[in-house]
């Protein structure tokens, strides 16, 4: 029971930390937009391209929708019972 509570608290802290990071990112975006609106518009496609390249380069197994994997896992779960 204690393990579940500790994991729940850690999950909540991680979620709160992620929310703070999102707030910081939004504040940084507002500051950048007031400085140079065209820069924020150009960073979006560059950022998407960079994230796509990084994902394909370092995590190729993340490709696809995941639907076939879910179906396979569901079928495997039926046989495991």
C-alpha positions in Angstrom: 0.0 0.0 0.0 2.9 2.4 0.8 4.5 1.7 -2.6 1.3 2.7 -4.4 1.0 6.0 -2.4 4.7 6.8 -3.0 4.3 6.1 -6.7 1.1 8.3 -6.9 2.9 11.1 -5.1 5.9 10.9 -7.4 3.6 10.8 -10.4 1.8 13.9 -9.1 5.1 15.7 -8.6 6.3 14.8 -12.1 3.0 16.1 -13.5 3.4 19.4 -11.6 7.0 19.8 -12.7 5.9 19.2 -16.3 3.2 21.8 -15.9 5.8 24.3 -14.6 8.0 23.6 -17.6 5.1 24.2 -19.9 4.4 27.5 -18.2 8.0 28.5 -18.6 7.9 27.6 -22.3 4.8 29.7 -22.8 6.4 32.6 -21.1 9.5 32.3 -23.2 7.3 32.1 -26.3 5.5 35.4 -25.4 8.8 37.1 -24.8 10.2 35.9 -28.1 7.1 36.9 -29.9 7.2 40.4 -28.6 10.8 40.6 -29.7 10.5 39.1 -33.1 7.1 37.7 -34.3 8.5 36.3 -37.5 11.1 34.2 -35.6 8.4 32.4 -33.7 6.6 31.6 -36.9 9.7 30.2 -38.5 10.7 28.2 -35.4 7.6 26.0 -35.6 8.4 24.1 -38.8 12.1 24.0 -38.0 11.2 22.5 -34.6 8.9 19.9 -36.1 11.6 19.0 -38.6 14.2 18.7 -35.9 12.0 16.6 -33.6 11.1 14.3 -36.5 14.7 13.8 -37.4 15.7 13.2 -33.8 12.9 10.6 -33.4 13.8 8.8 -36.6 17.5 8.9 -35.7 17.5 7.9 -32.1 14.1 6.1 -31.6 13.1 4.4 -34.9 10.9 2.0 -33.0 8.6 4.9 -32.2 7.5 5.0 -35.8 3.9 4.2 -36.9 0.6 4.6 -35.2 0.9 1.8 -32.7 -2.4 0.2 -33.6 -0.9 -3.1 -34.9 1.1 -3.4 -31.7 -2.1 -2.8 -29.6 -4.0 -5.4 -31.6 -1.1 -7.9 -31.2 -0.9 -7.2 -27.4 -4.6 -7.7 -27.0 -4.5 -11.0 -28.9 -1.6 -12.1 -26.8 -3.4 -11.3 -23.6 -6.3 -13.5 -24.7 -4.0 -16.5 -25.0 -2.2 -15.8 -21.8 -5.4 -16.2 -19.7 
